[in-house]
Amino acid sequence: MKVQLIADCGSTKADWCLLGAGAPARYQTSGISPFFLNAQQIQELLEKELLPQLPPDIQIDEIHYYGTGCLQRKSVEIVESALQAVWPIASFEVNHDMMGAARALCGKEPGVASILGTGSNSCFFDGTTIRKNNPGLGYVLGDEGSGAFLGKKLLQYYLYNSFDEDLKSRFDAQYNTSHEEILENVYRRPFPNRYLAGFAKFLGENRGHFIIENILEDSLNEFFFSHIYKYSESWTHPLHFTGSIAWNFRDILQELCELYELQLGRILRSPMEGLMAYHQ
């Protein structure tokens, strides 16, 4: 039986699974993005963080890598070079994270697959290949329904003094921040998308407040309007979702599907569960 290593890599964390060497085993390392790390740095990360977790003297036959930034050929080559340096005799495929989500959610059946995490993305998957992919515009121009988008909406309400006294006191008690500090983090410090997405936690912890519910419903509805509606297949195939936002606010996704008479499919916290089944 072939020993397979599956990777689902974001820029902040990477999930790994070993198949074919007894019971499936899962591991986690720091994130890997070819936008920020070169081949040598990725190799060093794997040797330092992943290899010590794997069974000693294990021979990897196949590697299936799904990662952020792996849409451009140059980025794919960076990852391939690192994988080959660590596992020189293994065969491997390197795909972008949208393909990983599509395979995890749809398996080998057609469907519309969406990622709702720190960022957002979607596609129509025919069971083999991605046929349609609405362009991702990033957290400044797009990422509707993502953690960054939700965080941005929450901060807009706060900075425009649209909170009532109850919600404002909850926010101030939890974050003890200021207008100046928020703007500093958004416009001058690195990774503003992660900073914005961090405020999605406040939304989840304050469900039931009418302002929170409005932000959530409006933001996820905007994802449907900007992405789901662009696929004619959305009315004839199931809609699947993965990511922390999709998982934590899955009740709203279900309500929107019922409202628009769309078929809701699978909702996974992360793609790895589905990828394990796909590759087994």
KEDO-530963 format. One record per residue: x, z, y of N, C-alpha, C in turn; residue in one letter. Coordinates in steps of 0.2 Angstrom, whole numbers, plus 5000, padded with zeros to 4 digits. Example, Ala and Ser with C-alpha at 12.3 -4.5 7.8 and 13.67 -1.06 7.14 Angstrom:
2
506650394972506250394978506650394984A 506450354989506850364995506450395000S 
***
This chain:
280
500450004994500050005000500450005006M 500349965011500749955017500650015021K 501150045024501150095029501050065036V 500550085040500350055046500450115051Q 500650095057500650135063500250105068L 499750145071499250115076499450155082I 499450115088499550145094498950135099A 498750185103498250175108498550205114D 498950165119499350185124499050175131C 498950235134498850225141499450245145G 499350255152499950265156500050345156S 499550385155499650455155499750485148T 499450455143499550485136499550425131K 499850435125499750385120499550425113A 499050395110498850415103499150375098D 499350405092499650365087499350385080W 499250345076498950365069499450325064C 499550365058499950335053499450325047L 499450265044498950255039499450225033L 499150245027499550225021500050265018G 500150325021500650375018500250435017A 499750435013499350495011498750495016G 498550555018497950555022498150535029A 497750505033497850485040498150535044P 498650525048498950575052499050555059A 498850595064498750575071499350615075R 499550585080500050615084499950595091Y 500250625096500250605103500850615107Q 500950565111501550565115501450555123T 501950555127501750535134501550465134S 501250445140501050375141501550325141G 501350265139501850205140501550155144I 501850135149501650075153502250035154S 502249965152502749925154502849905161P 502349925165502449925173502949975175F 502950035172503350085175504050095170F 504050075164504550085160504850025157L 505550015156505849965153505849975146N 506149925142506149925135506649985133A 507149995136507650055134507250115135Q 506950125141506550185142506050205137Q 505650145135505150155130505450175123I 505950145121506350155115506550235115Q 506850255121507050325121506450375120E 505950355123505350395123505050405116L 505050345112504850345105505350385101L 505950375102506450415098506450495099E 506250505105506250575107505550615105K 505050575106504350615106504050595099E 504050535097503650515091504050525084L 504650495084505050495078505050565075L 505150625079505250685076504550715073P 504050685075503350705072503250665065Q 503550605064503350575058503650605052L 503450585046503750615040504450585040P 504950625037505650605037505750545032P 506150495034506250435030505650395029D 505150395033504550355032504750285034I 504550235030504650165031503950135034Q 503950115040503450085043503450005042I 502849985039502849915037502549865043D 501949895046501649865051501449905057E 501549875063501349915069500849875073I 500249915074499749885078499749925085H 499949885090500049925097499549895102Y 499149945105498649925110498849965116Y 498949925122499149965127499049945134G 499049985139498849965146499449925148T 499249875152499749825155500049775150G 499749765144500049715140499549655139C 499449635145499049565146499549515148L 500049525152500549475154501049475148Q 501349415147501849405142502449445143R 502649455150503249485151503249565149K 502649595150502549665148502549665140S 502249615137502149615130502849615127V 503349575130504049565127504349635128E 504249675134504549735135504449785129I 503749785127503549835122503849805115V 503749745114504049715108504749735107E 505149725112505849745112505949815110S 505549855113505649935111505449945104A 504949915102504649935095505149905090L 505449845091505949815086506549855086Q 506749885092507349925092507249995087A 506650015087506550085084506350065076V 506050015075505849995068505949925067W 506649905066506849835065506549795060P 506349825054506049785049505349785048I 504949815053504249815053503949755057A 503449735054503049675058502549715063S 502449675069502049715074501649665078F 501049685080500749645085500649695091E 500649665097500549705103499949665107V 499449705108498849685112498749735118N 498349705122498149745128497549795126H 497449845130496949895128496249875127D 496049825131495349795130495249765123M 495749735120495649715113495649775108M 496049825110495949885106495249915106G 494949925112494349945113493749905109A 493849835110493449795107493449795099A 494049805096494049815089493749875087R 493949925091493749995089492950005089A 492649975094491949985095491549935091L 491749865091491349815088491549805080C 492149825078492349805072492449735071G 492149705067492149625066491549595067K 491049635071490449605073490449585081E 490049545083490049525090489749585094P 489949595101489649645105489949645112G 489649685116489949695123490249765123V 490949765124491349825124491549845131A 491549905132491649935139492149995138S 492649995143493050055144492850095150I 492650155150492550195155492950255155L 493550255158494050315158494250325165G 494950335166495150335173495050275176T 495050215173494850145176494250125171G 494050065173493550035169493649955167S 493349935162493449865160492949845155N 492849785154492249765149492449695147S 492149675141492249605138491649595134C 491549525132491149505126491649485121F 491549525115491949515109491549475104F 491749425101491349385096491549405089D 491849465088492049485081492749465079G 493049425083493749405082494149405088T 493849375093494249365100493849385105T 494149395111493749415117493649345121I 492949335121492749275124492649275131R 492449335134492349335141492549405143K 492949405149493149475152493149475159N 492649515162492549515169493149545172N 493449515177494149535180494149605182P 494649645180494749705183495049705190G 494849735195495049735201495449805203L 495549845199495849915200495449955204G 495750015206495350075209495150055216Y 495550015219495350005227494749955227V 494749905224494249855224493649855219L 493849885213493349885208493349955204G 493449945197493450005193492750045193D 492250005195491550035195491450075189E 491150135190490950185184491550215181G 492150205183492750245181492750315183S 493250355181493350415184493650415191G 494050365192494250355199493750335204A 493250295201492650275206492250335207F 492050375202491650435202492050485207L 492650495206493050545211492950525218G 493050455219493050425226492350445229K 491850435225491150445228491050515229K 491250565225491250635226491550655232L 492150625233492550645239492250615246L 491950555245491550525251491050575253Q 490650595248490050645250490350705253Y 490850735250491150795253491450785260Y 491850735261492150725268491650705273L 491150675271490550655276490050705277Y 490250765274489850825275489050815272N 489050775266488450765263488250815258S 488650865256488450915252488050965255F 487550995251487251055254487651115253D 487451165256487951225256488151255249E 487651245245487751275238488351235235D 488251165235488751125232489451125235L 489451135242490051135246490451205244K 490051255243490351315242490751315235S 490351285230490651275223491251235224R 491251175227491851135228492451165231F 492351205237492851235240493151295236D 492751325232492951385228493451355222A 493251295220493651265214494251235216Q 494251195222494851155224495251185230Y 494951225234495351255240495751205243N 495451145245495851095248495651075255T 495851025258495651005265495650935266S 495350915272495250835273495950805273H 496450845276497150815277497450815270E 497350865266497750855259497450805255E 496750795255496450745251496650675253I 496750665260496950595262497650585261L 498050635261498750635259498850615252E 498450645247498450625240498250555239N 497750535242497450465241497850405244V 498150415250498550365254499250365254Y 499550425252500250425253500650455246R 500350485242500650505236500550465230R 500950465225500950415219500350435215P 500050385211499550385206498850415210F 498650385215498050405218497450395213P 497450345209496850335204496850395200N 497350425197497350485193497050545197R 497350555203497050605208496350605208Y 496050545210495350535211494950545204L 495250525199494850535192494850605190A 495350645193495350715191494650755194G 494350725199493750755201493150745197F 493150705192492650685188492450755184A 492950795183492850865180492250905183K 492350905190491850935194491150915193F 491050845192490450815191490150845185L 490550845179490350865173490150935173G 490450975177490351045177489751065181E 489451025185488951035190488350995188N 488250975182487650935180487050975182R 486550935184485850965186485750965193G 486350965197486250965205486050895207H 485550895211485350825213485850775216F 486250805220486850765222487250735217I 487450785212487850765207487550705203I 486950715201486550665197486550605200E 486450605207486350545211487050505211N 487650535211488250505211488350475204I 488250515199488350485192487850425191L 487250435192486750375191486950315195E 487050325201487250265206487950235203D 488450275202489050245200489050205193S 488650235188488650205182488150145182L 487650145186487250085187487650035191N 488050045195488449995198488949965193E 489150005188489549965183489149915179F 488449935177488049895174487949825178F 487749835185487649785189488249735190F 488849765191489449725192489749695186S 489649725180489949705174489449685168H 489049735166488649715160488149655162I 487949655168487449605169487749535169Y 488449535170488749465170488849435164K 488749465158488749435152488049425149Y 487849365148487149345145487049375139S 487649385135487649415128487349495129E 487349525134487149595135486449605133S 486049545133485349555131485149535124W 485749515121485649495114486149525109T 486549565111487049605107487149675109H 487349725105487349795107487949805112P 487849855116488349875121488649935119L 489349935118489749985116490150015121H 490350085121490750115126491250155123F 491850165127492350215125492650235131T 492950295131493350335136492950395138G 493350435142493150505143492450505147S 492450455152491850455156491250435152I 491350385148490750355144490550415139A 491050455136490850505132490450565135W 490750585141490450645144489750635147N 489650575149489050555153488650505149F 488650515142488350465138487550465138R 487350525140486550525141486350475147D 486750475152486550425157486650355155I 487150335151487150265148486550255144L 486350305140485750295136485150275140Q 485050315145484550305150484550245153E 485050215155485150155158484950095154L 485250105147485050055142484350055141C 483950105141483250115140482950085146E 483150095152482850075158482849995158L 483449965156483449895157483349855150Y 483149895145482949865139483549835135E 484049865135484649845132484849885126L 485149855121485349895115485949935115Q 485949995115486550045115486850045108L 487450035108487850035102488250095101G 488850095100489250155099489550175105R 489650245105490050275111490550325108I 491250305109491750345106492150375112L 492350435111492750475116493450435117R 493750405111494350365112494350315107S 494750265108494650205103494950225096P 495450275095495750285089495350285083M 494750325083494350335078494150265075E 493950215080493750155078494250105075G 494850115078495450075076495650095069L 495650165067495850185061495350145056M 494750145057494250115052494350035052A 494550005058494649935058495249915054Y 495749955054496449935051496449955044H 496050005042495950025035495649975031Q 
***
